[in-house]
Amino acid sequence: MRTVEKACAKLNLGLDTPYRHKDGKIEWNMIMTSIELSDYVEIVTEKGNGISVHCNRVFLPQDHRNLAYQAAFLLKKKFGIQQKVDIHIRKNIPVAAGMGGGSSDAAAVIRGLNRLWNLHMTDQEMATFGLQLDSDVPYCVYSQTAMVTGKGDNIELMPKLPKMYFVIVKPKVSVSTPEILNKIDYDKLEHVNVNELAEAVETQDYDQIVSHMGNVLEPLSSKHHSEIKKIKEKFEKYGADSAQMSGTGPTVFGICRTESQAKHIFNSIRGFCSEVYIVRPV
């Protein structure tokens, strides 16, 4: 049997972390949205055993280190499934970019196998299952604008965003998420008021969304990767309504009210960076 799942990239409109749990896990307070930029994950199940992963980006791990592989392995183990699983990933989302590409691929595998194997898991059950893979996987199961709290497992769906466009820039550097998270000094964090951002999303107020965006990890990642700050400065220069880093970076996105504004920024900035995209929220 065969299915194809769309795996959308995510952006953090708001990202804060109030504290670290005793087990070392991060407590999150975030608002995420999914965007048109997507991977496509084809899943084929047949008689036999084993798991194979194939990807159009040859430098990505295609074994047990890949989250999509891990998702299939853990589902097989949990439900005692004896079938071969072939996973083919057509990668469009930049890698190691703070856009949840690997987590979204894993969520796509969970959704696809849930359907192919008639596991009857609810979205909440799939999200809870996905937490053992990565803190972004539960959100990626839903892939729509939501407030995300706890260790990433509490997902509160929100209204669709008002009309807006994102210009996304991925510099050539890569950021290690575990490395950045391990460097958090909670005594020095300048926290983001995610609740005010949530109110703006609920009321569909574009101006207030722009005013209350923020990423508490941006200063930390920018300290180690100067490209993040330079790209933000270019967004400000070329007229974005706001710009910030997504996740732990290094991707930076600018937010625009109109398509013409986004195209102007895209054309102005793509001479400096090779990976630039214009997208809308899904």
N, C-alpha and C positions, 0 to 999 in steps of 0.2 A: 504494500500500500504506500501511497505517496501523498504528501501535502507540501505546500509552500507557505511560509509565514513571513510577513513583513516585520522587520525589527527596526523600530524608529530610534533615532538618536534623541537624547534628552539634553535640556539646558536647565541650569539652576537659576531661576529668577531671584530667589532668596535662599541663602545658605547660612545657617548658624549652628553652632554646637555648644550647648549649655555646659556639658561636663563629660567626663569619661567614666564609664562604669568600672566597678572593681575587677571585672574580668578583662578589662582592657578595651572593650568595645566602646565606640563613640555613641553618645546620645545626639540625635539629629533633630533639627527643626528647620525644615526646608519647604520651599515651593518649587516644584519641577513642572516643566511642560515638555511635551514631545513635539518634534518637528518633522518636516517632510523628508529630510535627509535620512535614508534608510538602507540597511542591509537587507538581503533576501536570503532566507534560510530554507533550503529544500531538505525534507526528511523522507527517507525511504526505509520502510521496514519489510523484512522478508525472513524466510526460514533460515535458521542458523544461529550464530551467536557472535558476540563481539561488537565493537563500535569503531567506525572510521569517520574521520573529519577531513574534508577537503575544502580548500579556500583559494580564491584567486590572488590572495596576498601570500606569497610563498614563505615570507619571513615569519609569519604567525605560527605559533605552535599548533600542531594538528594531532596532538595526543592528549594524555591525561592532564596536561597543563592548561588546556583550552576549556573555558567555562561551559561551552556548548557540549563538549565531550562529558564533562563532569555531570551536567544536568541529565543527560541520557543514562549515564552509569548509575546515578543515584535513584532515578526512577525505575530502572530495571531491577535494582536491588530491593527497593521498597515494595514493589508489587510482584516480585518474583517472575518477571517477564523473560521468556527465553526466545528472543528474536534478535536477528542482526539489525543494527541501526546504521545507516549511511547518512551522514550530514554533509551537505554542500553549502558553503557560505559564500555568497557574492557580496564582497565587502565594499561599501561606499563610505561608511562613517570613518573618519580619520582615527588612527590607532593611537592609544595612550594619549588621548586628547581631553579627558574630562567630560566626555559626552556619552558615556555609558554604552559604548559599542559592544564590548564583550558581554556585559550584563544583559543587554537587549537581545543578543543572539541566544544566550542561555534561556531567557524568558520565552523566546520564540520556540525553542526546542521543547520546553515544558508544555506550552500551549498545544503545539503540534502533536506531541506524543499522547497528551491527555485525550485528544480527539481520536487519533489513530487506534489507540488501545482501549478506547471506551472506559477511561478511568473515572469519569464523572466527578472530577475534582472541581470545586467552585473556584472562582477567581481568588477568593480569600485563601482557600486551601493551597492553590498554586503559589500565591505570594508568600505564604508562610513556609512552604517547602523551599522556595527559592532563596530564602534568607540564609540558608546554610552554604550557599554558593558565594554570595556577595551582597552587601547592603543595598545596592541599587537594583537587584533583580526583582524584589517585590514590586517596586514602582513600575518597572519595565513590563511586568505581567499585564498591567492596566494600560500603560502608555497613553495617558491623558492627564491634563493639568490636575495636580493634586497637592495637598499638603502632606508632607511625609515627616513623621516623628518617630520617637523610640529609637531602636537600633536600625531603622529603615523599614520596619514591619508594619507600622501603623499608617495606612493609606486612607486619606479622606479626599474623595473626589470633589473637584471644584467645577464651576461653570467654564465653558469654553472662553478663551481669551478674546477680548475685542480685536477688531482688525488691526494687525500690525505685521511688520516684516523684521526679520533678523538678518544681519550681515555677519557671517561667521568667518573668523580668521584662525587658522591653525598654524602656528609657527613650526619650524623644523625641529625644535627641541622636544623632548619627551619628559614627562614628569612622573616620578614614582609616587603613586598615591600612598602606599604604606609609609614611605619615607617622610612625606609631608605630614601625615597624621601623627606620626611618632614625635614630630617636632613641635606639636601644639603646646604652648604655655598658656594655660587657662587664666592665669593671673594677668596676662598682658593682652588678651583678646578684646577687640572693640566690637561688641556684639551688634548684630543686625536685628531690627525690629520686624521680624517675619509676620507677626500678627497684623501690623498695619498694612503690610503688603497683601496679606490674605483678604483684608477688608476691601482693598482696592480691586482685587480680582473678583470678589463676590459682587461688587457693584459695577463691574465692567468699566472702571474709570482709568482710561489710558494714562492720563497725566499723573495720577496718584501711583499707578503701577511703576511708572518711570521714576518717580520721586523716592519710592521706598525699596527699590531693588538694592541688593547688596550681597556680598560674599565675604564672610569673616576670614576665609582662608587666603584671600587674594594677596594681602600684604606679605604673608609667609611665603607663598610661591613666587611672588614678584621679587622677593629678596634674593632668591636663588636663580631666577630666570628673568633677566632684565628685559627680554623681548616682550613680556606681558605688559609692562608699563609703557613701552614704546608703542605698542599696537593701540593701547587705550588712548594715548595722546593723539594718534592719527585719527581715531574715531571722533574725538572731540574736535580736532582741526577740520574734519570734513563734514561735520554737522549732524552726527548721531544724537538722538535725544538722550541717550544714556549708553554706557558701555561697561561691561564687567567680565570677569573671568568665570568660566563654568567649571563646577566641581573643584578639583585640585589643580586644574589647568592642564596644559598651557593655553587651551583655546580661549579666545576672547570674542565676545559677540556684541554688536551694536544693535540697538533697537530703534526702529523707525515707524512713523505713523503711516507713511505712504510708500508705494512702490517706487515712485520716481526718486524720492529721497534715498531709498535703499540702493537703487541703481547708480546714483551719483557717487555714493560712498564706495560701492563695489568697484566701479571703474577707477576711482581715485586711489584705492588701496591695493588693488591686485598687482600693481607694478612692484610692490615691495614684498609681497608674499605669494607663494605659488598655490596654496590651498585657501581659496576664498569662495564662499557660497552665499547665495541669497535664498532664504527659506521662509516659510510661514509655519506657525504652529498648526498641528493637525487638529 
